[in-house]
């Protein structure tokens, strides 16, 4: 008889405190026994969930932890019943009381731990050959402007005007409104949308930082702290979240190219509370770099240099932005990574003579076509939520210039846009992303007709 069958035979009693005193057995090792316990405890919980009402649970918790009133002074019916039943005055002995309380608490804690573990676990690229990630920004507090920032989609429709250089401008308004980095409601929505689309991990952009820890709080540390804390909350509630990769500045011109990476390591990767949220590759956490591969980081991380618009890629060099058909990152001849974008620039994305617009989804479709053809280990989407760009003076004709984001068609984000804005593409790109990824991971042909809005 298997462990599972033995324990299932002891489950099914109507009393939630009976039949669950599971003992270590000399004939089984602890790892096998714990694995079987997890399966049975979840089955038992499903059978008895209706008997665990909130009043009884709260009352039992007070008594079990010595916080409830003594017998004779209980106030709620649940506490009276529990205190009478599990006090030394009851027909049970003191040792039995302690044992049953301990087992019950262990049982509930294990169920909670299993649920959280299922919702948050390290994502290993080598074990997931069709991995999909997406670039992610946390910097929005810099351009929030009290919820009324310059919005180029509105400006082009005749509402408002451009701000001077180097002020931040949003290319459009997110569905749900402009937001600051670290907003828990926004984070929850992002986690749900990103995970629901089949995206496995986010790549947090830290390439604009310099030095060790000397950052404007709104640019990186505060929103990143909030993001990982909210991931903990979501995981504890059994809700899915994407995993996390950091993309750090390692400029060869910096006094210490490893400084940002070491700061991220110390602040985040060395925190055991975040251990389940990382992405591993080649046996180590994956960290992306903007330029060099510092020796100070190679012992702890698998490093990959990543930048955009390269004409060709060196061995193991990744890209986040490429012309179609895109270059493919390879290591020892094995396709490792490819970028997929919805639009792109050659210099300034506001220069519509050289930039490639969304073309109502046609640009995205062409980029996905290359990914379906090659099927590398990682597809990296550009971008989820950059939204903002600083004005970079004027072009030769006196028009404002912006590098990475400009307006609805000349922008790279997949996060849904407010459908009430002029020319909005709404949630089309999120919907298409889910359809592409679903087919990609199932090794099916690329879906057709995902254009137009």
N, C-alpha and C positions, 0 to 999 in steps of 0.2 A: 504493500500500500504506500502511495506517495505521501509526502508531507502534506501536500495540499488536501488530499482526500482525508487524511487523518484529522486535520483541523476543521475541514468543512463538516465532518461528522459531528464535531462538538459545537458547531454554530447552529443557530436556528431556534434557540430558546427565546421566549418572550421577555425575559428579564434581561435588560441590557447589561447588568453587572454580573451575569453568570456565564460560564462556559468560555471565558476568554483568558484564563490564566495559563498562558502558553509557556511551557518550560523549555530550557535548554536541554537537549538530549545528547548523550555521549556519542551516539552513532552518527550524528550529523555535525559538520563544521558550522561555525557561527554565520559565515557568509551565506551558505545555502539556507540555513534556518531563517535568517533575516529576510532573504528574498521571498521565501514561502510565506512568512508572516505578512509581508506587505500585501501580497495577493489576497490572503484570507482576510486581513483587516479591512481591506476595501470592500470585500464581499459582505462582511459582517456589518460594516457601516451602512451599506445599502439596505440591508435587511432591517436594521434597527433605527434608521434615521428618524422615522415617524415618532419614535418614543422619546427622542431627545428634544423636548421643547425648551424654549429659551428660559422660562422661569426655573424649570428643574435644573437645567444646566448651570445657571447662575447660582442657584442655591447650593447645589452640590459643590461647585467650585469654592464657595465661601467656607463650607464645612471642611472640605478636603484640605484647604490651605490654612485652616485654623483661624480664619477671619470671620466666620459666621458666629452668631450668638449661640450660647450654650443651650443644651436641652432645657426646655421650660421657659425660655425667653425668646424663642423664634417668633417671627412675625408673619412670614408668608407660609402658605400651606405647603409649598414645596420644601421650604427649609424645615418645617416641622416633621414632615415625613422622612426627609433625608437624615436629619439630625437624630430622630428616634431610631431609624433603621440602622444607621452606621455609627452610633455612639456606643461607648462601653456599656451602657445600660441595656443595649439590645441583646438578643440571644446570641449574636456573634461575638467571638472573642476579639480582644484588642488587636492581636496579630492578624486576624482575618480582615478586620476593618482596614488596617494599614495596607495589607496586601491588595485588597480590592480597590482601594483608592489609588494606589500606585499603578496598578494594572490599567485602570480606567484612564488615568491621566496619560499614561504611556501610549495607550491605544489611540486616543484622540490626537496626541502630539504626532504620532507616527503618520496618521492619515493626513494631517496638515503638512507634514514634511514631505510626504510622497507627492501630494498635490503640487506643492511649490517646486519640487525637484522636476516634476514633469513639465512645468511651465518655464523653468529656467535651467538650462543645461549647456555646457560648453558645446559650441558648434565646431566640428572638425571637418575642414574642407576635404581632407583625404578620404573621409568616409562618406562624403556627399558629392558625387561627381558632377552634379548639375547645380552647383551653388550659385545663388544670385545675391548680390549686395547692391547698395545704393548710397551715393554720397549724401551727406546730411550736414546741415548748418545749425549752429546754436547761437549765432551772433546778433539776433534780431533786436536786442535791447539797444544796440548802438544807433539804429535808425527808426526806433519806434515813434519818437517825436510826439509823446503824449497821445498816441492813437490817431494822429492826423498827419501822417508823413506825406511828402510829395509822391504822387502815384502817376506814373507815366501813362498808363492806360486811361486815366481820367484826364490828364493834361491833353492827350491827343484828341479826346472827345470834347475839348473846349472848356474843361473844368479845372481851373488852377493854372499854375505856371511852374517852370523849372526853378529850382533853388540854385544858388551860386555853387561853384566849385569850392571845396570837395564834398558837399553835403550828400547825404544818403538819399536815394530815391528807390521806391518799390516799383517793380515793373507792373504789378497788379495787386489786387486785394485777395488774400486767401479766403476760401469758403469758411466762414466763421469769424472773419475779420483779421486785421493786423494784430500781431502778438509780439510779446517779449520772450526771450529765451528763458526756459525754466518754468513756463506756465504748465501746471500739472494737467489741467483740462486739455490743453493742446497736445501735451505729450501722450496722454491716454488715447486721444483720437489718432495721433500718428502711429502709435504702437499697433492699434487695431487695424488701421488701414494698411500699414506696411506688412504686417504679418498676414493679414487677410489676402493680400495680393500674392503671397507666396515668396516674398523677399525674406532671405535668411538673416541678413545682418546689415547694419548701417555703418558707414565710414564717416566718423566725425572729423570735420576739417579743422585742423590746428596748424595749418601751414602759414597763417598770418601772424603767428606768435614769434617771439624772439627772446632769448635768454632763459633763465631758470626762475619761473614763478612771478616775473614782473609784468603781469597782464592786467589790463582793465577787467575788473570782475565781470562786467556784462559781456565781454568778448568771448570768454571761454570757461573760466573756472566755475562761476556760479551756475550758469546753465548746464554745464556738464555734471556738476554735483547733483543738481536737481534731477537731471535725466536719469542718472544711475540710481538715485534714491527712489524715484518713481518706478523704475524697473523692479526694484526690490518689492515695492508695494504691490505691483501688478502680479508679480510671480507668487507672492504670498497668498494672493487672492485666487490663484489658479488660472490667471489670464496670460495669454501668450504675449511675448515681447520679442523683437528681433535681438540678435546678438550685436556685439560692438567691436569695431576696429578703430584705432586712432591713426590718423594720417598727420604726421608731424613735420615741422620745418627742420631741415638738416642742411642749410645752405653752407657751401664750402667757404663762403666769405665771412661767416660768423666766427667769432673768437672761439667758440666751442659748439661745433655743429651738433653735438649730442645733447645739448642743454634742454631743449624742449622735450625730447624723448625721455630723458632721465626724470624730468619733472612729472611727466605723465605716468611713468613707471612708479615713482614714489607715491604719487597722490592716488592713483587708481589701481594699477596692477598689483601693488603690494598690499592693497586693502582686501582682506579675505572675504568681506561682505559682497564683493563684486566678482568673486572667482568664477561663478557659473555663467557670466554674461560674455565671456571672451570668445574669440574665434581662434582656433589653432590651425596650424599649417606646418607640415614637416616636423611635427612633434613639439612645437613651441607656439606661444601666442603670436599671432600675426600683427606686425606693425608696418605701416606704410610710411615712406619718407619722401620728402620733396626733392632730395638731391643725393647727398653722400649716404653711405651705409656705415655709420660710426662703429668702431670696434667696441666702444663702451656698451653698445646695445645688442651686439650679435650673440652674446652668451645667453641672454634671456629671451630674445625674440627671433622669429624668422622675419627678416627684413626684405621688403621689396620697394625699390625706388619707383615712384609713380608721378608723372606729370602729363601734360597734354600737348596735342598737335605735333608730336614727333614725326619726322619723315620716315624714320625707321626705328626699330626697337632693339636695344642690346639684349644679350642673354639675360633672362629673368627680369627684364624691365617692363613695368606695367604702364598703362595709360588710362586716363579718365576721359579723354576727348580725342576723337579721330575722325578724319574724313572717311566716308564710305566708298569702297569697301575697306574696313578698318584693318590696321596692322594687328597681329595677334602676338601676345607675349608667349614665349616658349622657354622651357628649361630642358636642356638635353633633347631637343626636338619634340618635346611633348607640349601640346597647346595648353597653356596655363590660365590665361586671362584675356578678356576682350572687353572693350568699352562699348556701351550703347547709349546714345544720346537722342534727345528729341529735337535739338537745334544746336548750332555751333557758330562760333566766330572764327575769323582768320586773324584779326587784330582787335578791332572794336566791333562788338555785336550790333552797335547802333549804326555801323556802316553797312547799309543794306545792299550795297554793290558787291561786297565781298563775303558777308555772313550768309549762312544757310539757315533759313527760317524753318519753322515746324512744318510748313506746307500741309497743314491740317492733318498731320499724322503720317504723311508720306516719308518724311525724313526718318522718323522712328521705325517705320516698317522696313526701310532699306537697311538700317543698322541692325535690326533684329535678324534680317535675312542672313547676314554674315555669321551671326552667332549660331543660328540653326545649322548653317553649313559646317561650321568648325567644331561646335560643342566642346569648348575648352572647360577646364575645371571651374572657372569663375566667370560669370557675366557681371560686370559692374555698370549700373545705370547712373546716368548723369542728368538730372540731380533730383533730389526730393524737394528741397525747400530753401534754396538760396535766396530768392525773392528780391534781394537788395543789391545795389551797386552804387559806388560813389561817382559823382560827376567828375570827368577828367578833362575839364576845359571844353574848348570848341574845336570843330574841324575847320578846314579851309573855307567852308561856306558859312561859318558862324553857327553851326548846329551843335547842340550839346553832345558830348561823347561819353559812352559807357562801355566798359570792357566785356563783362560777363552777362549782364541782363539789361534788357531795354523795354520791350513791351510784350503784349500777349503772344505775338507770333515770333518775335526775336527774343526768346528766353528759354531756359533749359529745365524748368521745374515740372515735376509730375504731380505734386500735391494739388488737389482740386482748387480751382479759382472760383471766386464768388460769381455765381451764374447771372447776377444782376448787372455785372459790369459790361460796358460796351465791348462787343467782340469776344466775350468770354468763351473759353472752351470747356468750362465747367469741370466735370469729373471724367471726361473722355479718356484722358491719358492714364488715369488710375485704372479705369475699366479695361482699357487695352493692355495695360501692363499685366493685370491678372490673367487675361486670356493668353497673352504670349507666354507667360511663365508656366501656366498650367500645361500648355502643349509642349513647351520645351522640356519640362521635367518628366513628362510622360513619353518623351522621345517620339512625339507625333510631328507631322508636317507643320510648318508655320501657318498660323491662321491667316486668311485673306480678308480683304475688305475692311480693315480696321483704319479707315480714314474718313474725314469729313465731319463737320459740325456746324 
